[in-house]
Amino acid sequence: MGLQITPPTPTSPPPNMGITKFTNCRVVLGDALVNADLWVSSVTGKVVNSQAAFFDDRLVPDVTLDLGGRIVAPGLIDCQLNGAFGFNFSSKVDNGESYADQVAFVNKKLIQTGVTSYLPTVTSQKPELYQQNLPYLGPSGAQRNFRDGSESLGAHVEGPFLNPTKNGIHDANVLRAAETIKDVIDCYGPKNVASSKVKMITVAPEVGNMTSLLPDLVDRGIVCSIGHSEATYEQALEAVSAGATMITHLFNAMRPLHHRNPGIFGVLGSVSKDTRPYFGIIADGIHLHPTTIKIAFDAHPDGLMLVTDAMHMVGLPDGRYDWTNGGDTNVIVKVGSKLLLDGSDKIAGSSISLIECVNNFLAWTGASIPQAINAVTATPAAMLGLTGVKGSFTVGADADLAIFSEEDNNGATQLVVDEVWKFGSLAFRREAASS
């Protein structure tokens, strides 16, 4: 009987994981730009551990992209967006399908600006409007499709539990005080609160019984932010102790800094570094002087978040635009980048993009590129309790990323959005970058 040779057991080829390898790039990792490769999967939608994938799972990239030294950053996060590209999240829901279509349209346009996640923001309104709108503004969740564009992380409700003396352009007639947690829940709708449609709430802690309600709101997974407030330093400090972890558009619509009572701003220099609240800054050159922004950054650099506070006039020409304000329709006048409530000198949000805020911040503060990027990625993710999911390239994090080239603008570095990837797939490419 001759020698019998057992044929080798056939092995299956490694599964196609839709892995893209980015190489020859500078990756934003913490406070540094690191020359490193980045692997992401379009199948899992996650950042991949390249060593484990290659050596343990025998996987190789399906595509390798040489970025020619460009910057790769996590996708940008805007925590205060009132609307964009003609649609206002505070619009009345006359037709649910039409409202949903408008939100979808904003998502697909917004991702082209580098923003991959955001908090759709609804201003002070009557309870019935919140209860109609919030079901359409909750977290996108299982809709993990890069073609959908940017995703909602849950709604930011800016009001109506605000101080009428610091209402800004919010309709003072719809503002209210909460004495019990039921007052808050009934305003937004029990189903919306229970299903996490509301991710963040801006309140004036000195109004009604709000400070004592903050722990209950935090226990429900809601981020509590101080804003539109006359709170003294002591009242703001008490609110932070009770669970407020954020300040909405610092310096705007709040008691100003005073040398004998530093007000809300004072908590950035009083409590321990680990418990200081995060704070939003609108770097449009209209809401705040550049030096004011630098002072805030120097006071608490790890807490600064850039936000747009953008209205639906973003991307639209100058003109007069209707805006749902409380129970009425008001008019906002857009002239260049400035928005004013018709017939007044009150600033009505902004018409700036988040990457423009980043570039202004770079020019005005002397911050490094990683510091500026962190202010729209890692910092808002941490504020929202999403560290390891959004805002970083931690293995297993969502593979949302933006690729930037650099331009010189009178000696200042400006970042230009070349590509945006969502869940490991290309969602947007600037034409100039592909030529």
N, C-alpha and C positions, 0 to 999 in steps of 0.2 A: 504494500500500500504506500503510495507516494506521500510526500510531505504535503500537508494541508495548510493553507495559509488563510487565516480568518481576515476577511476584508475589514478595513477600518469602519467604525461606526460613523455614518455621515453626521456632520454637524450642521446645524441651521446657521445661516448667515446672521450677523447682528441685525436687530430690527432697525428699520428706518425711523429715527427719532427726530427727523427734521432739524438737525443740529446745524447752526450757523456759527462759524468761528470768525470773530473780528480780530484782525491782527494789524501790526504796525499802527497802533493807536495809543492815545493817552487816556487812560480810564480814570474817572473820578472815584477815588477810594478814600473815604474819610476826608482829611484835610489836604490831600495830595493828589497830583496828577501822576499816575504811575504808568510806565511803559509796560503793558501787559496784554495778553490775549484775553478775550472774553468769549465764552461759549453760551449759547442760548438754544432752547428747543422750541420749535413751533408746535410740537405735539403736546408737550406738557404745559407750554406757555411759561416756563420757568428758566431761571438762570441755572446753568449746569456746572457741576464740579468736573472740570476738564480732566484732572488726574484720575479720579474714580471712573469716569466714563471711558477713558482710553485704556487704563491698565486693568481695571476690574471688569468692566462690561465689554471691552474690546470694541468700543464705538469710535468711529472717526467722523469728522465733520462732513456733512453732505455738501456744504458750501463754505468756502473760505474767502473772506472779503478783506482786501488790503485797503485800509482807510487813509493811507498816505500821511500819517501823523496827526490826523484830526482827533478831536475830543469826543469821547463817549461818556455820556452822563445818564443817570436814571431819568425816566420821563418826569416832566414837571408836574407839580401839584398846585392847583389854585384853590384856596380855601374860602374865597369870597368872590363869587362870580354871579352877578345879578341877572345876567343875560348876555347875549352876543349875537352878531350877524342878523339883527332884526327881530330877535325873539326875546321877550322878557319873561323870566320864570314866574313873575308875579302877575302874569296875565290871567284874566278870568277864563275858566274852563267852560266855554260854550259847547264845545264838542271834544270829548275825550280823545278820540282818534286823531283829530287835528292837532291837539296839544301834544300828544305823544310823537307825532310826526315832526313837529317843530323841535322838540327836544332831540330827536334823532338827527335832525339836520344840523343843529348846533354841535352835537358830538362829532360829526364827520368833518365839520369845518374847524373846530377847535383843535383837533389833533395836529392840524397843519402848522400850528403855532408852537408845537413842542409840548403842549399840555396833554398828558395821557390820563390824568385823573383830576377830579375837582369836586367841590361842594356847590351844587346849584343853590343859590341864595334867594330866599324870599323875604322881602322887607315887611314892615309893620302893616298888617292887613286885618280885616275882620275874620273871625273864626271860620266862617263858611268858606272863605277863599283858601285858607290853609288846608281845610279838610278836603277840598276839591283837588288842589294842586299836589300835595305831598305824596299821594299814591304814585304819581308819575316821576317823582324825583328821588326815590330811595336808591339804595345801592344797586348797581347793575348786576352784581353777584354772578350767577351762572351764565350770563351772556358773555362768555369768554370768546368773542369773535373779533379779531383785529379789524375786520371790515366795518364794525360798528363805530369805530373811532374812539374818542375819549369816553371814560366811564365815570359815572357818579359814584361817590363813596358815601352818599347819604346827604340829605339836605341840611343847609345852614339856615336856621330861622333867626333873622335879625329883628327881634321884636316879637310881640308888641309890648313886652314888659320893660319899657324904657322910660327914662325921665323926660317928661314933656318939655323941660327947660333945655334939653340937649337933643332935641328930636332931629336936628338937621333938616332934611327934606321929608322926613317921615311925617305922615299925617297925624298931628297931635290928637285928633278926635278919636282915633282908634287905639291909642295907647291905653294900657290898663295896668292895674296892680294885682299881683297874685298873693293871696293870703294863705292858700293851701295848695298842696300838690295837685289836687283835683282841678283847681283853676287853670293850671298849666296844661294838664292832660286834656281837659275839655276844650281848651282853645285850639289845640292842634289836632285833636281827634284821638280817642283811645287806641284805635287800630293802628294809626300812624306811629304812635309812640311805642306800642307793644311790638310792632314789626320792624323797628329800627329804621324807619323812614327818616327820622330826625337824628342826625349825627351830632349837630352842634347848635347851641342856642346862645344868642347874645342878649344879656340882661343888664339892667341897672340894679346892682345889689342893694342899694339904699331904698328902693321903691317897694312898698308893701312889705311882705314877709320873705322876700326872695332869698336873702342870705341863708336863712334857716332851711330853705327848700333845696339848696344846692346839693347836699349829700344825697338826697333821694334821687335827684336827677342824674348825678354821677353813677349811682348804683344801677340806674337803668341804661348805662352805656352812653350817656349823652355828655359831650364835652361842653363845659360851661365857660363862657367868655364874658368879660366885663366890657361894656360899651354903652355909648349914648348915656353917659352917667355923670352925675354931680358928686360922686363918691369922694369923700375925703381920703387922705392917706390911711387913716385908721379904719375906715369902712372898707376900703379896698383890701387892706391887709387881712381883715376879718373874712372877707369873701374868699381870698386865696386859702386861708386856713380851713374854710368850709368846703373847698373843693374846686374853686375856679382855677383853671390852669391856662387861661388864654386871655389876651386883651385884644379887642377888636379895633382895627385901625387906630393905633396908638396916637395920641395927641388930638385927633379929630373927634369932635362931638363929645368932649369930656372936660371936666374942670382943669384949667391950665396949671402947669407947674408954678408953684409959688414958693418963695424962699422960706416961708414959715410953715407951709403945708404943701409938700410936694405932690399931693393928690395921687392919682392912680399910677403915674409914672414912678413915684417913689418906691413902689414895691419891687422895682427892678434892682434897687440898690440896698434894700433893707433885709429881706429874708435870705436864707442861705442859698447858695448858688444852685443847689439841687432842687429847691422848691420854688424858685422864681418862675413866674408864669411865662409862657410864650407870648409873643405879641406880633400883630400884623402891621406892616408898613406899606403904604401906597407910594411907590417911588415914581410918581409921574411928573414931579416938578411943580405941581399945582397944590396938592394937598399939604405938602411939607417942604420946607426949605432944605436943600441938600445938607447943610450943616446940622440941622435938627436930626436928620436921618443918621448922620455919622455919630452924633452924641448918643442916640439910642443904641446903635451898634456897639459902640465902645462900652456902654453900660452893661449890656448882656448879649454878647455876640452869639452865644449858643441858643438864644431864645428868639432871635429875629427871623421872621418869616415875611417874605415878600408876597403881597396879594394885589390883585388888580382893582377890586371893588368895581369891576367894569359893568357898564350898562349895555343894553341891547344895541346901542349906537356904535359899538365896536365894529369896524369894517364898513360903516355906512358913511355917506357924504355929509357935509354940513347941512343943517336944516333944523326943523321943528318936529319933535317926535312925541307922540302920546305915551303916557306912562300911568299904569294902574297904581294909584297911591291911596291906600285905605279904601274908602268906598267910592272915591271919585277918580276921574281921569284928568290928570294934570299934563302939562306940556314941558318938555325939557328941550333947551336950545343948545345945539352942538355947533361950536365955532372952533375949528381946529381940534385940538385935543381937550379943550375945556367944555364941560357940560354945566349948565346953570339952569335952575328952576326958573321957568318963564316969569318975568316981572320981578326978579329978585337977584341978589348977588350970592345966593346959596349954591355951593358946589353940589352937583347932583351925580355923585359917583365919578367914574373915569371912563375914558375910551381908549385905554392903553392895553397892550398885550403883556403877558407875563415875561416874555423874553426881553421886551423893551424895559421892563422894570429891572431885570437882571443887569442889563447893560448900563442903565442909569446908576444903579447901585455900585457897579464896578468903577464907573467914572467919578463918583462923588465921595466914596469912602476909603479908597485905597485897599479894599478887600481883595483877596486873591480869587482866582477863578473858582477853585473848589469851595471857598467860603460863600461866594455868591450862588453857586449851584446848590449847595446844601440848604440855602435859605428857601429854595423852592422844591426841594426833594427830601433829604433826610430829616430836616427839622419839621416840616409839616407832617411827615409820616409819623415821627415820634409823638407829636402833639395829638395825633389822631389814634395813637395806640397801634400803629401799623408797621412798626419797625420790624424788618425781616420779611415783610410782605411787599411794601412799596418803598420807593425812595432810596434804594441801595442795590448793590449787586451781590448781596449775601446769597450763597447757594440756596436754591429753593424759593427765592423771591420771584415775584412776577417779572417776566422779561419785558418790561417797559423801558425803552431807552430812547435817547435823542442823540444825534450825531451833529456836532457843531464844527464849522470852520471859523477862522478868526479874521477879522478885518481891523485895520487901523483907522480910527476916527479922531484926527487931530491929537494923536499921541495916546489915545485911550483905546484899549482893546474892546472890540465889540464882537459878540458871538452871533453867528448866523445859523439858523436851523436848516441843515441840509437834508437830514432824514429823520423819521420818527418810526419806531418799531413798537408794536403792541402785542403782548403775549408771544414774543419771539418771531413775529412776522412783520415784514415791511408794510407800513400803513401809509407812509407819505415820503416822497422824494422830491426835493426842489429841482426843477429842471436844470438850473445852472450847475448844480452839483453833479448831474449825471452826464454832462457833456464832456 
